Amino acid sequence: MLATAQTFNLKEYKALVLPAGVLIITLSILLWEHNIEFMVQIVQVLPPFLLALEAGLPLLLLVVAYLRGIGGVGK
């Protein structure tokens, strides 16, 4: 919330909390009609997505840091 508030140059993030909460609750009700449908999505979609985030993103950052010459021993 803080990053979003800073992006829109708001003085406080608290003005965004209620709209974000309403959006999250609304989407959680509308996206899946049944709990079984939700569980299928979690089992089939989430593992590859998390693998990409947990392995792919750090590897990408490591390659970028290596190419830019950032980091290393003794620096």
C-alpha positions in Angstrom: 0.0 0.0 0.0 2.8 2.4 0.9 4.5 2.0 -2.5 1.2 2.6 -4.3 0.5 5.7 -2.2 4.0 7.0 -3.0 3.5 6.3 -6.7 0.4 8.5 -6.7 2.0 11.1 -4.5 -0.4 10.6 -1.6 0.6 11.8 1.9 -0.9 8.7 3.6 -1.5 5.2 2.5 -4.5 4.8 4.7 -6.8 6.2 2.1 -6.0 3.1 -0.1 -6.6 0.4 2.5 -10.4 0.3 2.3 -10.7 0.3 -1.5 -8.0 -2.4 -1.7 -9.8 -4.5 0.8 -13.1 -4.2 -1.1 -11.4 -5.1 -4.3 -9.7 -8.2 -2.8 -13.0 -9.4 -1.2 -14.9 -8.8 -4.4 -12.4 -10.6 -6.6 -12.2 -13.5 -4.1 -15.9 -14.0 -4.5 -16.2 -13.5 -8.2 -13.2 -15.4 -9.5 -14.2 -18.9 -8.3 -17.7 -20.2 -7.9 -16.8 -23.2 -5.8 -14.0 -24.2 -3.4 -13.2 -27.1 -5.6 -12.5 -24.8 -8.6 -10.2 -22.7 -6.3 -8.3 -25.8 -5.2 -7.8 -27.0 -8.7 -6.3 -23.6 -9.6 -4.0 -23.7 -6.6 -2.7 -27.2 -7.5 -2.3 -26.6 -11.2 -1.4 -22.9 -11.6 0.4 -21.9 -8.5 3.4 -24.3 -8.5 4.8 -23.2 -11.9 4.1 -19.6 -11.1 5.9 -19.9 -7.7 8.8 -21.7 -9.3 9.2 -18.9 -11.8 9.2 -16.3 -9.0 11.4 -18.2 -6.5 14.0 -19.5 -9.0 13.7 -17.4 -12.1 13.7 -14.0 -10.7 16.8 -14.4 -8.4 18.6 -16.1 -11.4 17.7 -13.1 -13.6 18.9 -10.7 -11.0 22.2 -12.6 -10.6 22.8 -12.6 -14.3 22.1 -8.8 -14.5 24.4 -8.2 -11.5 27.2 -10.3 -13.1 26.9 -8.5 -16.4 27.0 -5.1 -14.7 29.9 -6.1 -12.6 28.1 -5.5 -9.3 29.0 -7.5 -6.2 31.8 -10.0 -5.8 34.3 -10.8 -3.1 36.2 -8.0 -1.5 34.2 -5.1 -3.0 
